[in-house]
């Protein structure tokens, strides 16, 4: 009877092992997501270290910078009247 009880309740029981397996699956999925994110960041860091083109692109896109001698044009749509 005591062995039967341990199979169903407490540490090492079927339910406990099942919960641990689900936690492992969740953690592995999170690890894979973070690994992909880290790889993407590493590629971006490498591009920023080795090329001015990526620095220029980032400055233009994120900071709205333009080069000397360029003319900036902003197109603004008229609000629609209802």
mmCIF file of the N, C-alpha and C atoms, coordinates in Angstrom:
data_MODEL
# 
_entry.id   MODEL 
# 
loop_
_atom_site.group_PDB 
_atom_site.id 
_atom_site.type_symbol 
_atom_site.label_atom_id 
_atom_site.label_alt_id 
_atom_site.label_comp_id 
_atom_site.label_asym_id 
_atom_site.label_entity_id 
_atom_site.label_seq_id 
_atom_site.pdbx_PDB_ins_code 
_atom_site.Cartn_x 
_atom_site.Cartn_y 
_atom_site.Cartn_z 
_atom_site.occupancy 
_atom_site.B_iso_or_equiv 
_atom_site.pdbx_formal_charge 
_atom_site.auth_seq_id 
_atom_site.auth_comp_id 
_atom_site.auth_asym_id 
_atom_site.auth_atom_id 
_atom_site.pdbx_PDB_model_num 
ATOM 1   N N  . UNK A 1 1  ? 0.831   -1.189 0.000   1.00 0.00 ? 1  UNK A N  1 
ATOM 2   C CA . UNK A 1 1  ? 0.000   0.000  0.000   1.00 0.00 ? 1  UNK A CA 1 
ATOM 3   C C  . UNK A 1 1  ? 0.876   1.255  0.000   1.00 0.00 ? 1  UNK A C  1 
ATOM 4   N N  . UNK A 1 2  ? 1.956   1.270  0.781   1.00 0.00 ? 2  UNK A N  1 
ATOM 5   C CA . UNK A 1 2  ? 2.839   2.419  0.858   1.00 0.00 ? 2  UNK A CA 1 
ATOM 6   C C  . UNK A 1 2  ? 3.504   2.724  -0.470  1.00 0.00 ? 2  UNK A C  1 
ATOM 7   N N  . UNK A 1 3  ? 3.905   1.687  -1.200  1.00 0.00 ? 3  UNK A N  1 
ATOM 8   C CA . UNK A 1 3  ? 4.521   1.902  -2.510  1.00 0.00 ? 3  UNK A CA 1 
ATOM 9   C C  . UNK A 1 3  ? 3.513   2.481  -3.502  1.00 0.00 ? 3  UNK A C  1 
ATOM 10  N N  . UNK A 1 4  ? 2.313   1.987  -3.434  1.00 0.00 ? 4  UNK A N  1 
ATOM 11  C CA . UNK A 1 4  ? 1.238   2.468  -4.306  1.00 0.00 ? 4  UNK A CA 1 
ATOM 12  C C  . UNK A 1 4  ? 0.988   3.962  -4.053  1.00 0.00 ? 4  UNK A C  1 
ATOM 13  N N  . UNK A 1 5  ? 1.010   4.355  -2.794  1.00 0.00 ? 5  UNK A N  1 
ATOM 14  C CA . UNK A 1 5  ? 0.796   5.741  -2.414  1.00 0.00 ? 5  UNK A CA 1 
ATOM 15  C C  . UNK A 1 5  ? 1.888   6.636  -3.026  1.00 0.00 ? 5  UNK A C  1 
ATOM 16  N N  . UNK A 1 6  ? 3.153   6.198  -2.958  1.00 0.00 ? 6  UNK A N  1 
ATOM 17  C CA . UNK A 1 6  ? 4.281   6.988  -3.478  1.00 0.00 ? 6  UNK A CA 1 
ATOM 18  C C  . UNK A 1 6  ? 4.220   7.132  -5.000  1.00 0.00 ? 6  UNK A C  1 
ATOM 19  N N  . UNK A 1 7  ? 3.609   6.143  -5.671  1.00 0.00 ? 7  UNK A N  1 
ATOM 20  C CA . UNK A 1 7  ? 3.479   6.250  -7.125  1.00 0.00 ? 7  UNK A CA 1 
ATOM 21  C C  . UNK A 1 7  ? 2.547   7.386  -7.529  1.00 0.00 ? 7  UNK A C  1 
ATOM 22  N N  . UNK A 1 8  ? 1.568   7.681  -6.708  1.00 0.00 ? 8  UNK A N  1 
ATOM 23  C CA . UNK A 1 8  ? 0.535   8.644  -7.080  1.00 0.00 ? 8  UNK A CA 1 
ATOM 24  C C  . UNK A 1 8  ? 0.655   9.998  -6.385  1.00 0.00 ? 8  UNK A C  1 
ATOM 25  N N  . UNK A 1 9  ? 1.368   10.077 -5.273  1.00 0.00 ? 9  UNK A N  1 
ATOM 26  C CA . UNK A 1 9  ? 1.418   11.314 -4.494  1.00 0.00 ? 9  UNK A CA 1 
ATOM 27  C C  . UNK A 1 9  ? 2.861   11.605 -4.076  1.00 0.00 ? 9  UNK A C  1 
ATOM 28  N N  . UNK A 1 10 ? 3.239   12.902 -4.098  1.00 0.00 ? 10 UNK A N  1 
ATOM 29  C CA . UNK A 1 10 ? 4.535   13.310 -3.573  1.00 0.00 ? 10 UNK A CA 1 
ATOM 30  C C  . UNK A 1 10 ? 5.648   13.307 -4.598  1.00 0.00 ? 10 UNK A C  1 
ATOM 31  N N  . UNK A 1 11 ? 6.867   13.523 -4.102  1.00 0.00 ? 11 UNK A N  1 
ATOM 32  C CA . UNK A 1 11 ? 8.045   13.562 -4.968  1.00 0.00 ? 11 UNK A CA 1 
ATOM 33  C C  . UNK A 1 11 ? 8.250   12.216 -5.645  1.00 0.00 ? 11 UNK A C  1 
ATOM 34  N N  . UNK A 1 12 ? 8.499   12.261 -6.941  1.00 0.00 ? 12 UNK A N  1 
ATOM 35  C CA . UNK A 1 12 ? 8.727   11.041 -7.696  1.00 0.00 ? 12 UNK A CA 1 
ATOM 36  C C  . UNK A 1 12 ? 7.461   10.376 -8.188  1.00 0.00 ? 12 UNK A C  1 
ATOM 37  N N  . UNK A 1 13 ? 6.296   10.931 -7.841  1.00 0.00 ? 13 UNK A N  1 
ATOM 38  C CA . UNK A 1 13 ? 5.035   10.344 -8.301  1.00 0.00 ? 13 UNK A CA 1 
ATOM 39  C C  . UNK A 1 13 ? 4.858   10.620 -9.796  1.00 0.00 ? 13 UNK A C  1 
ATOM 40  N N  . UNK A 1 14 ? 3.902   9.949  -10.382 1.00 0.00 ? 14 UNK A N  1 
ATOM 41  C CA . UNK A 1 14 ? 3.630   10.170 -11.808 1.00 0.00 ? 14 UNK A CA 1 
ATOM 42  C C  . UNK A 1 14 ? 3.261   11.631 -12.070 1.00 0.00 ? 14 UNK A C  1 
ATOM 43  N N  . UNK A 1 15 ? 2.452   12.210 -11.207 1.00 0.00 ? 15 UNK A N  1 
ATOM 44  C CA . UNK A 1 15 ? 2.034   13.603 -11.381 1.00 0.00 ? 15 UNK A CA 1 
ATOM 45  C C  . UNK A 1 15 ? 3.238   14.538 -11.263 1.00 0.00 ? 15 UNK A C  1 
ATOM 46  N N  . UNK A 1 16 ? 4.111   14.283 -10.314 1.00 0.00 ? 16 UNK A N  1 
ATOM 47  C CA . UNK A 1 16 ? 5.291   15.121 -10.115 1.00 0.00 ? 16 UNK A CA 1 
ATOM 48  C C  . UNK A 1 16 ? 6.218   15.036 -11.330 1.00 0.00 ? 16 UNK A C  1 
ATOM 49  N N  . UNK A 1 17 ? 6.447   13.848 -11.824 1.00 0.00 ? 17 UNK A N  1 
ATOM 50  C CA . UNK A 1 17 ? 7.300   13.653 -13.000 1.00 0.00 ? 17 UNK A CA 1 
ATOM 51  C C  . UNK A 1 17 ? 6.684   14.343 -14.214 1.00 0.00 ? 17 UNK A C  1 
ATOM 52  N N  . UNK A 1 18 ? 5.366   14.262 -14.362 1.00 0.00 ? 18 UNK A N  1 
ATOM 53  C CA . UNK A 1 18 ? 4.677   14.910 -15.471 1.00 0.00 ? 18 UNK A CA 1 
ATOM 54  C C  . UNK A 1 18 ? 4.828   16.433 -15.395 1.00 0.00 ? 18 UNK A C  1 
ATOM 55  N N  . UNK A 1 19 ? 4.679   17.006 -14.208 1.00 0.00 ? 19 UNK A N  1 
ATOM 56  C CA . UNK A 1 19 ? 4.858   18.453 -14.028 1.00 0.00 ? 19 UNK A CA 1 
ATOM 57  C C  . UNK A 1 19 ? 6.284   18.868 -14.379 1.00 0.00 ? 19 UNK A C  1 
ATOM 58  N N  . UNK A 1 20 ? 7.248   18.080 -13.921 1.00 0.00 ? 20 UNK A N  1 
ATOM 59  C CA . UNK A 1 20 ? 8.646   18.392 -14.225 1.00 0.00 ? 20 UNK A CA 1 
ATOM 60  C C  . UNK A 1 20 ? 8.925   18.319 -15.722 1.00 0.00 ? 20 UNK A C  1 
ATOM 61  N N  . UNK A 1 21 ? 8.350   17.346 -16.386 1.00 0.00 ? 21 UNK A N  1 
ATOM 62  C CA . UNK A 1 21 ? 8.534   17.212 -17.839 1.00 0.00 ? 21 UNK A CA 1 
ATOM 63  C C  . UNK A 1 21 ? 7.959   18.426 -18.568 1.00 0.00 ? 21 UNK A C  1 
ATOM 64  N N  . UNK A 1 22 ? 6.800   18.903 -18.119 1.00 0.00 ? 22 UNK A N  1 
ATOM 65  C CA . UNK A 1 22 ? 6.198   20.089 -18.735 1.00 0.00 ? 22 UNK A CA 1 
ATOM 66  C C  . UNK A 1 22 ? 7.057   21.319 -18.480 1.00 0.00 ? 22 UNK A C  1 
ATOM 67  N N  . UNK A 1 23 ? 7.623   21.438 -17.282 1.00 0.00 ? 23 UNK A N  1 
ATOM 68  C CA . UNK A 1 23 ? 8.509   22.563 -16.976 1.00 0.00 ? 23 UNK A CA 1 
ATOM 69  C C  . UNK A 1 23 ? 9.760   22.518 -17.848 1.00 0.00 ? 23 UNK A C  1 
ATOM 70  N N  . UNK A 1 24 ? 10.279  21.336 -18.074 1.00 0.00 ? 24 UNK A N  1 
ATOM 71  C CA . UNK A 1 24 ? 11.461  21.178 -18.930 1.00 0.00 ? 24 UNK A CA 1 
ATOM 72  C C  . UNK A 1 24 ? 11.133  21.610 -20.355 1.00 0.00 ? 24 UNK A C  1 
ATOM 73  N N  . UNK A 1 25 ? 9.979   21.181 -20.867 1.00 0.00 ? 25 UNK A N  1 
ATOM 74  C CA . UNK A 1 25 ? 9.577   21.559 -22.220 1.00 0.00 ? 25 UNK A CA 1 
ATOM 75  C C  . UNK A 1 25 ? 9.442   23.078 -22.347 1.00 0.00 ? 25 UNK A C  1 
ATOM 76  N N  . UNK A 1 26 ? 8.818   23.697 -21.350 1.00 0.00 ? 26 UNK A N  1 
ATOM 77  C CA . UNK A 1 26 ? 8.645   25.148 -21.357 1.00 0.00 ? 26 UNK A CA 1 
ATOM 78  C C  . UNK A 1 26 ? 10.003  25.849 -21.330 1.00 0.00 ? 26 UNK A C  1 
ATOM 79  N N  . UNK A 1 27 ? 10.895  25.375 -20.486 1.00 0.00 ? 27 UNK A N  1 
ATOM 80  C CA . UNK A 1 27 ? 12.221  25.996 -20.372 1.00 0.00 ? 27 UNK A CA 1 
ATOM 81  C C  . UNK A 1 27 ? 13.032  25.805 -21.646 1.00 0.00 ? 27 UNK A C  1 
ATOM 82  N N  . UNK A 1 28 ? 12.922  24.637 -22.275 1.00 0.00 ? 28 UNK A N  1 
ATOM 83  C CA . UNK A 1 28 ? 13.651  24.403 -23.525 1.00 0.00 ? 28 UNK A CA 1 
ATOM 84  C C  . UNK A 1 28 ? 13.154  25.334 -24.628 1.00 0.00 ? 28 UNK A C  1 
ATOM 85  N N  . UNK A 1 29 ? 11.837  25.552 -24.688 1.00 0.00 ? 29 UNK A N  1 
ATOM 86  C CA . UNK A 1 29 ? 11.289  26.472 -25.686 1.00 0.00 ? 29 UNK A CA 1 
ATOM 87  C C  . UNK A 1 29 ? 11.788  27.892 -25.431 1.00 0.00 ? 29 UNK A C  1 
ATOM 88  N N  . UNK A 1 30 ? 11.820  28.304 -24.178 1.00 0.00 ? 30 UNK A N  1 
ATOM 89  C CA . UNK A 1 30 ? 12.329  29.628 -23.825 1.00 0.00 ? 30 UNK A CA 1 
ATOM 90  C C  . UNK A 1 30 ? 13.813  29.745 -24.163 1.00 0.00 ? 30 UNK A C  1 
ATOM 91  N N  . UNK A 1 31 ? 14.575  28.701 -23.883 1.00 0.00 ? 31 UNK A N  1 
ATOM 92  C CA . UNK A 1 31 ? 16.005  28.698 -24.205 1.00 0.00 ? 31 UNK A CA 1 
ATOM 93  C C  . UNK A 1 31 ? 16.236  28.847 -25.711 1.00 0.00 ? 31 UNK A C  1 
ATOM 94  N N  . UNK A 1 32 ? 15.443  28.155 -26.513 1.00 0.00 ? 32 UNK A N  1 
ATOM 95  C CA . UNK A 1 32 ? 15.567  28.247 -27.968 1.00 0.00 ? 32 UNK A CA 1 
ATOM 96  C C  . UNK A 1 32 ? 15.237  29.656 -28.445 1.00 0.00 ? 32 UNK A C  1 
ATOM 97  N N  . UNK A 1 33 ? 14.203  30.250 -27.863 1.00 0.00 ? 33 UNK A N  1 
ATOM 98  C CA . UNK A 1 33 ? 13.815  31.615 -28.229 1.00 0.00 ? 33 UNK A CA 1 
ATOM 99  C C  . UNK A 1 33 ? 14.935  32.594 -27.882 1.00 0.00 ? 33 UNK A C  1 
ATOM 100 N N  . UNK A 1 34 ? 15.503  32.440 -26.712 1.00 0.00 ? 34 UNK A N  1 
ATOM 101 C CA . UNK A 1 34 ? 16.574  33.335 -26.281 1.00 0.00 ? 34 UNK A CA 1 
ATOM 102 C C  . UNK A 1 34 ? 17.853  33.117 -27.104 1.00 0.00 ? 34 UNK A C  1 
ATOM 103 N N  . UNK A 1 35 ? 18.127  31.882 -27.487 1.00 0.00 ? 35 UNK A N  1 
ATOM 104 C CA . UNK A 1 35 ? 19.287  31.592 -28.327 1.00 0.00 ? 35 UNK A CA 1 
ATOM 105 C C  . UNK A 1 35 ? 19.153  32.293 -29.674 1.00 0.00 ? 35 UNK A C  1 
ATOM 106 N N  . UNK A 1 36 ? 17.976  32.228 -30.265 1.00 0.00 ? 36 UNK A N  1 
ATOM 107 C CA . UNK A 1 36 ? 17.714  32.906 -31.544 1.00 0.00 ? 36 UNK A CA 1 
ATOM 108 C C  . UNK A 1 36 ? 17.896  34.408 -31.384 1.00 0.00 ? 36 UNK A C  1 
ATOM 109 N N  . UNK A 1 37 ? 17.366  34.963 -30.306 1.00 0.00 ? 37 UNK A N  1 
ATOM 110 C CA . UNK A 1 37 ? 17.500  36.392 -30.032 1.00 0.00 ? 37 UNK A CA 1 
ATOM 111 C C  . UNK A 1 37 ? 18.977  36.772 -29.882 1.00 0.00 ? 37 UNK A C  1 
ATOM 112 N N  . UNK A 1 38 ? 19.728  35.974 -29.139 1.00 0.00 ? 38 UNK A N  1 
ATOM 113 C CA . UNK A 1 38 ? 21.152  36.242 -28.949 1.00 0.00 ? 38 UNK A CA 1 
ATOM 114 C C  . UNK A 1 38 ? 21.924  36.181 -30.261 1.00 0.00 ? 38 UNK A C  1 
ATOM 115 N N  . UNK A 1 39 ? 21.561  35.222 -31.114 1.00 0.00 ? 39 UNK A N  1 
ATOM 116 C CA . UNK A 1 39 ? 22.217  35.114 -32.415 1.00 0.00 ? 39 UNK A CA 1 
ATOM 117 C C  . UNK A 1 39 ? 21.931  36.351 -33.269 1.00 0.00 ? 39 UNK A C  1 
ATOM 118 N N  . UNK A 1 40 ? 20.684  36.819 -33.245 1.00 0.00 ? 40 UNK A N  1 
ATOM 119 C CA . UNK A 1 40 ? 20.321  38.020 -33.998 1.00 0.00 ? 40 UNK A CA 1 
ATOM 120 C C  . UNK A 1 40 ? 21.098  39.236 -33.495 1.00 0.00 ? 40 UNK A C  1 
ATOM 121 N N  . UNK A 1 41 ? 21.225  39.356 -32.185 1.00 0.00 ? 41 UNK A N  1 
ATOM 122 C CA . UNK A 1 41 ? 21.967  40.472 -31.603 1.00 0.00 ? 41 UNK A CA 1 
ATOM 123 C C  . UNK A 1 41 ? 23.444  40.374 -31.965 1.00 0.00 ? 41 UNK A C  1 
ATOM 124 N N  . UNK A 1 42 ? 24.000  39.162 -31.939 1.00 0.00 ? 42 UNK A N  1 
ATOM 125 C CA . UNK A 1 42 ? 25.412  38.981 -32.285 1.00 0.00 ? 42 UNK A CA 1 
ATOM 126 C C  . UNK A 1 42 ? 25.676  39.393 -33.727 1.00 0.00 ? 42 UNK A C  1 
ATOM 127 N N  . UNK A 1 43 ? 24.770  39.078 -34.629 1.00 0.00 ? 43 UNK A N  1 
ATOM 128 C CA . UNK A 1 43 ? 24.914  39.475 -36.034 1.00 0.00 ? 43 UNK A CA 1 
ATOM 129 C C  . UNK A 1 43 ? 24.879  40.993 -36.144 1.00 0.00 ? 43 UNK A C  1 
ATOM 130 N N  . UNK A 1 44 ? 23.962  41.632 -35.427 1.00 0.00 ? 44 UNK A N  1 
ATOM 131 C CA . UNK A 1 44 ? 23.863  43.090 -35.465 1.00 0.00 ? 44 UNK A CA 1 
ATOM 132 C C  . UNK A 1 44 ? 25.123  43.741 -34.885 1.00 0.00 ? 44 UNK A C  1 
ATOM 133 N N  . UNK A 1 45 ? 25.627  43.213 -33.784 1.00 0.00 ? 45 UNK A N  1 
ATOM 134 C CA . UNK A 1 45 ? 26.850  43.750 -33.168 1.00 0.00 ? 45 UNK A CA 1 
ATOM 135 C C  . UNK A 1 45 ? 28.018  43.618 -34.132 1.00 0.00 ? 45 UNK A C  1 
ATOM 136 N N  . UNK A 1 46 ? 28.136  42.473 -34.769 1.00 0.00 ? 46 UNK A N  1 
ATOM 137 C CA . UNK A 1 46 ? 29.221  42.258 -35.731 1.00 0.00 ? 46 UNK A CA 1 
ATOM 138 C C  . UNK A 1 46 ? 29.125  43.253 -36.881 1.00 0.00 ? 46 UNK A C  1 
ATOM 139 N N  . UNK A 1 47 ? 27.906  43.470 -37.379 1.00 0.00 ? 47 UNK A N  1 
ATOM 140 C CA . UNK A 1 47 ? 27.717  44.425 -38.472 1.00 0.00 ? 47 UNK A CA 1 
ATOM 141 C C  . UNK A 1 47 ? 28.091  45.836 -38.029 1.00 0.00 ? 47 UNK A C  1 
ATOM 142 N N  . UNK A 1 48 ? 27.728  46.192 -36.805 1.00 0.00 ? 48 UNK A N  1 
ATOM 143 C CA . UNK A 1 48 ? 28.060  47.529 -36.311 1.00 0.00 ? 48 UNK A CA 1 
ATOM 144 C C  . UNK A 1 48 ? 29.562  47.700 -36.093 1.00 0.00 ? 48 UNK A C  1 
ATOM 145 N N  . UNK A 1 49 ? 30.237  46.639 -35.700 1.00 0.00 ? 49 UNK A N  1 
ATOM 146 C CA . UNK A 1 49 ? 31.684  46.709 -35.472 1.00 0.00 ? 49 UNK A CA 1 
ATOM 147 C C  . UNK A 1 49 ? 32.461  46.803 -36.782 1.00 0.00 ? 49 UNK A C  1 
ATOM 148 N N  . UNK A 1 50 ? 31.970  46.135 -37.817 1.00 0.00 ? 50 UNK A N  1 
ATOM 149 C CA . UNK A 1 50 ? 32.760  45.957 -39.030 1.00 0.00 ? 50 UNK A CA 1 
ATOM 150 C C  . UNK A 1 50 ? 32.339  46.800 -40.221 1.00 0.00 ? 50 UNK A C  1 
ATOM 151 N N  . UNK A 1 51 ? 31.249  47.523 -40.115 1.00 0.00 ? 51 UNK A N  1 
ATOM 152 C CA . UNK A 1 51 ? 30.837  48.265 -41.295 1.00 0.00 ? 51 UNK A CA 1 
ATOM 153 C C  . UNK A 1 51 ? 30.144  49.565 -40.947 1.00 0.00 ? 51 UNK A C  1 
ATOM 154 N N  . UNK A 1 52 ? 30.534  50.613 -41.661 1.00 0.00 ? 52 UNK A N  1 
ATOM 155 C CA . UNK A 1 52 ? 29.901  51.902 -41.443 1.00 0.00 ? 52 UNK A CA 1 
ATOM 156 C C  . UNK A 1 52 ? 28.510  51.952 -42.057 1.00 0.00 ? 52 UNK A C  1 
ATOM 157 N N  . UNK A 1 53 ? 28.253  51.081 -43.031 1.00 0.00 ? 53 UNK A N  1 
ATOM 158 C CA . UNK A 1 53 ? 26.943  51.085 -43.673 1.00 0.00 ? 53 UNK A CA 1 
ATOM 159 C C  . UNK A 1 53 ? 25.838  50.790 -42.663 1.00 0.00 ? 53 UNK A C  1 
ATOM 160 N N  . UNK A 1 54 ? 26.066  49.813 -41.796 1.00 0.00 ? 54 UNK A N  1 
ATOM 161 C CA . UNK A 1 54 ? 25.026  49.474 -40.820 1.00 0.00 ? 54 UNK A CA 1 
ATOM 162 C C  . UNK A 1 54 ? 24.872  50.573 -39.781 1.00 0.00 ? 54 UNK A C  1 
ATOM 163 N N  . UNK A 1 55 ? 25.975  51.250 -39.419 1.00 0.00 ? 55 UNK A N  1 
ATOM 164 C CA . UNK A 1 55 ? 25.896  52.368 -38.472 1.00 0.00 ? 55 UNK A CA 1 
ATOM 165 C C  . UNK A 1 55 ? 25.089  53.497 -39.102 1.00 0.00 ? 55 UNK A C  1 
ATOM 166 N N  . UNK A 1 56 ? 25.379  53.787 -40.371 1.00 0.00 ? 56 UNK A N  1 
ATOM 167 C CA . UNK A 1 56 ? 24.649  54.842 -41.077 1.00 0.00 ? 56 UNK A CA 1 
ATOM 168 C C  . UNK A 1 56 ? 23.164  54.494 -41.184 1.00 0.00 ? 56 UNK A C  1 
ATOM 169 N N  . UNK A 1 57 ? 22.865  53.255 -41.537 1.00 0.00 ? 57 UNK A N  1 
ATOM 170 C CA . UNK A 1 57 ? 21.469  52.837 -41.662 1.00 0.00 ? 57 UNK A CA 1 
ATOM 171 C C  . UNK A 1 57 ? 20.735  52.995 -40.333 1.00 0.00 ? 57 UNK A C  1 
ATOM 172 N N  . UNK A 1 58 ? 21.376  52.581 -39.243 1.00 0.00 ? 58 UNK A N  1 
ATOM 173 C CA . UNK A 1 58 ? 20.767  52.687 -37.918 1.00 0.00 ? 58 UNK A CA 1 
ATOM 174 C C  . UNK A 1 58 ? 20.544  54.155 -37.549 1.00 0.00 ? 58 UNK A C  1 
ATOM 175 N N  . UNK A 1 59 ? 21.530  55.009 -37.827 1.00 0.00 ? 59 UNK A N  1 
ATOM 176 C CA . UNK A 1 59 ? 21.404  56.436 -37.515 1.00 0.00 ? 59 UNK A CA 1 
ATOM 177 C C  . UNK A 1 59 ? 20.272  57.071 -38.317 1.00 0.00 ? 59 UNK A C  1 
ATOM 178 N N  . UNK A 1 60 ? 20.167  56.720 -39.574 1.00 0.00 ? 60 UNK A N  1 
ATOM 179 C CA . UNK A 1 60 ? 19.099  57.280 -40.417 1.00 0.00 ? 60 UNK A CA 1 
ATOM 180 C C  . UNK A 1 60 ? 17.717  56.803 -39.965 1.00 0.00 ? 60 UNK A C  1 
ATOM 181 N N  . UNK A 1 61 ? 17.624  55.505 -39.728 1.00 0.00 ? 61 UNK A N  1 
ATOM 182 C CA . UNK A 1 61 ? 16.315  54.922 -39.411 1.00 0.00 ? 61 UNK A CA 1 
ATOM 183 C C  . UNK A 1 61 ? 15.838  55.286 -38.008 1.00 0.00 ? 61 UNK A C  1 
ATOM 184 N N  . UNK A 1 62 ? 16.722  55.135 -37.016 1.00 0.00 ? 62 UNK A N  1 
ATOM 185 C CA . UNK A 1 62 ? 16.300  55.299 -35.634 1.00 0.00 ? 62 UNK A CA 1 
ATOM 186 C C  . UNK A 1 62 ? 16.419  56.730 -35.127 1.00 0.00 ? 62 UNK A C  1 
ATOM 187 N N  . UNK A 1 63 ? 17.334  57.516 -35.728 1.00 0.00 ? 63 UNK A N  1 
ATOM 188 C CA . UNK A 1 63 ? 17.571  58.853 -35.200 1.00 0.00 ? 63 UNK A CA 1 
ATOM 189 C C  . UNK A 1 63 ? 17.189  59.953 -36.189 1.00 0.00 ? 63 UNK A C  1 
ATOM 190 N N  . UNK A 1 64 ? 16.781  59.567 -37.383 1.00 0.00 ? 64 UNK A N  1 
ATOM 191 C CA . UNK A 1 64 ? 16.359  60.539 -38.375 1.00 0.00 ? 64 UNK A CA 1 
ATOM 192 C C  . UNK A 1 64 ? 17.485  61.418 -38.906 1.00 0.00 ? 64 UNK A C  1 
ATOM 193 N N  . UNK A 1 65 ? 18.700  60.911 -38.866 1.00 0.00 ? 65 UNK A N  1 
ATOM 194 C CA . UNK A 1 65 ? 19.850  61.708 -39.306 1.00 0.00 ? 65 UNK A CA 1 
ATOM 195 C C  . UNK A 1 65 ? 19.956  61.729 -40.835 1.00 0.00 ? 65 UNK A C  1 
ATOM 196 N N  . UNK A 1 66 ? 20.510  62.814 -41.355 1.00 0.00 ? 66 UNK A N  1 
ATOM 197 C CA . UNK A 1 66 ? 20.768  62.933 -42.788 1.00 0.00 ? 66 UNK A CA 1 
ATOM 198 C C  . UNK A 1 66 ? 22.212  63.385 -42.979 1.00 0.00 ? 66 UNK A C  1 
ATOM 199 N N  . UNK A 1 67 ? 22.732  63.146 -44.179 1.00 0.00 ? 67 UNK A N  1 
ATOM 200 C CA . UNK A 1 67 ? 24.107  63.540 -44.488 1.00 0.00 ? 67 UNK A CA 1 
ATOM 201 C C  . UNK A 1 67 ? 24.162  65.019 -44.862 1.00 0.00 ? 67 UNK A C  1 
ATOM 202 N N  . UNK A 1 68 ? 25.345  65.569 -44.721 1.00 0.00 ? 68 UNK A N  1 
ATOM 203 C CA . UNK A 1 68 ? 25.572  66.944 -45.129 1.00 0.00 ? 68 UNK A CA 1 
ATOM 204 C C  . UNK A 1 68 ? 25.322  67.049 -46.635 1.00 0.00 ? 68 UNK A C  1 
ATOM 205 N N  . UNK A 1 69 ? 24.567  68.056 -47.027 1.00 0.00 ? 69 UNK A N  1 
ATOM 206 C CA . UNK A 1 69 ? 24.268  68.261 -48.438 1.00 0.00 ? 69 UNK A CA 1 
ATOM 207 C C  . UNK A 1 69 ? 22.985  67.585 -48.885 1.00 0.00 ? 69 UNK A C  1 
ATOM 208 N N  . UNK A 1 70 ? 22.399  66.743 -48.073 1.00 0.00 ? 70 UNK A N  1 
ATOM 209 C CA . UNK A 1 70 ? 21.127  66.107 -48.420 1.00 0.00 ? 70 UNK A CA 1 
ATOM 210 C C  . UNK A 1 70 ? 19.981  67.028 -48.030 1.00 0.00 ? 70 UNK A C  1 
ATOM 211 N N  . UNK A 1 71 ? 18.872  66.848 -48.707 1.00 0.00 ? 71 UNK A N  1 
ATOM 212 C CA . UNK A 1 71 ? 17.664  67.596 -48.370 1.00 0.00 ? 71 UNK A CA 1 
ATOM 213 C C  . UNK A 1 71 ? 16.639  66.613 -47.839 1.00 0.00 ? 71 UNK A C  1 
ATOM 214 N N  . UNK A 1 72 ? 16.071  66.956 -46.719 1.00 0.00 ? 72 UNK A N  1 
ATOM 215 C CA . UNK A 1 72 ? 15.073  66.091 -46.076 1.00 0.00 ? 72 UNK A CA 1 
ATOM 216 C C  . UNK A 1 72 ? 13.681  66.559 -46.477 1.00 0.00 ? 72 UNK A C  1 
ATOM 217 N N  . UNK A 1 73 ? 12.863  65.640 -46.931 1.00 0.00 ? 73 UNK A N  1 
ATOM 218 C CA . UNK A 1 73 ? 11.481  65.930 -47.271 1.00 0.00 ? 73 UNK A CA 1 
ATOM 219 C C  . UNK A 1 73 ? 10.582  65.062 -46.409 1.00 0.00 ? 73 UNK A C  1 
ATOM 220 N N  . UNK A 1 74 ? 9.574   65.680 -45.825 1.00 0.00 ? 74 UNK A N  1 
ATOM 221 C CA . UNK A 1 74 ? 8.604   64.921 -45.029 1.00 0.00 ? 74 UNK A CA 1 
ATOM 222 C C  . UNK A 1 74 ? 7.252   65.050 -45.712 1.00 0.00 ? 74 UNK A C  1 
ATOM 223 N N  . UNK A 1 75 ? 6.667   63.918 -46.058 1.00 0.00 ? 75 UNK A N  1 
ATOM 224 C CA . UNK A 1 75 ? 5.356   63.917 -46.689 1.00 0.00 ? 75 UNK A CA 1 
ATOM 225 C C  . UNK A 1 75 ? 4.304   63.698 -45.609 1.00 0.00 ? 75 UNK A C  1 
ATOM 226 N N  . UNK A 1 76 ? 3.374   64.623 -45.550 1.00 0.00 ? 76 UNK A N  1 
ATOM 227 C CA . UNK A 1 76 ? 2.321   64.553 -44.537 1.00 0.00 ? 76 UNK A CA 1 
ATOM 228 C C  . UNK A 1 76 ? 0.990   64.448 -45.252 1.00 0.00 ? 76 UNK A C  1 
ATOM 229 N N  . UNK A 1 77 ? 0.218   63.455 -44.873 1.00 0.00 ? 77 UNK A N  1 
ATOM 230 C CA . UNK A 1 77 ? -1.097  63.292 -45.471 1.00 0.00 ? 77 UNK A CA 1 
ATOM 231 C C  . UNK A 1 77 ? -2.088  64.224 -44.799 1.00 0.00 ? 77 UNK A C  1 
ATOM 232 N N  . UNK A 1 78 ? -3.005  64.740 -45.604 1.00 0.00 ? 78 UNK A N  1 
ATOM 233 C CA . UNK A 1 78 ? -4.080  65.560 -45.035 1.00 0.00 ? 78 UNK A CA 1 
ATOM 234 C C  . UNK A 1 78 ? -5.020  64.647 -44.261 1.00 0.00 ? 78 UNK A C  1 
ATOM 235 N N  . UNK A 1 79 ? -5.505  65.125 -43.134 1.00 0.00 ? 79 UNK A N  1 
ATOM 236 C CA . UNK A 1 79 ? -6.471  64.301 -42.398 1.00 0.00 ? 79 UNK A CA 1 
ATOM 237 C C  . UNK A 1 79 ? -7.761  64.156 -43.211 1.00 0.00 ? 79 UNK A C  1 
ATOM 238 N N  . UNK A 1 80 ? -8.322  63.002 -43.184 1.00 0.00 ? 80 UNK A N  1 
ATOM 239 C CA . UNK A 1 80 ? -9.568  62.751 -43.911 1.00 0.00 ? 80 UNK A CA 1 
ATOM 240 C C  . UNK A 1 80 ? -10.715 63.437 -43.198 1.00 0.00 ? 80 UNK A C  1 
ATOM 241 N N  . UNK A 1 81 ? -11.561 64.048 -43.986 1.00 0.00 ? 81 UNK A N  1 
ATOM 242 C CA . UNK A 1 81 ? -12.742 64.682 -43.385 1.00 0.00 ? 81 UNK A CA 1 
ATOM 243 C C  . UNK A 1 81 ? -13.876 63.684 -43.405 1.00 0.00 ? 81 UNK A C  1 
ATOM 244 N N  . UNK A 1 82 ? -14.608 63.684 -42.329 1.00 0.00 ? 82 UNK A N  1 
ATOM 245 C CA . UNK A 1 82 ? -15.705 62.707 -42.191 1.00 0.00 ? 82 UNK A CA 1 
ATOM 246 C C  . UNK A 1 82 ? -17.004 63.263 -42.657 1.00 0.00 ? 82 UNK A C  1 
# 
